[in-house]
């Protein structure tokens, strides 16, 4: 069974979020991040199990969650755990 984790971001505290991400990263095969602002992509360029998605504007949490679910489905995940920033 494949399980991914997903975050929808909107201007998070970057230090706190990165600390949380380091813990979550060890527990899931893939982390899917939807950034409603689009200013954090540079932080994830070198990570092989983090998928970063943005549309450069705030489309809301429901839209972001739907994008995460679509990506997880395309990557053949059975489950997605959604986490708050």
Secondary structure, 3 states (H helix, E strand, C coil): CCEEEEEEECCCCHHHHHHHHHHHHCCCCEEEEEECCCCCHHHHCCCCCEEEEECCCCCCHHHHHHHHHHHHHHCCCCEEEEECC
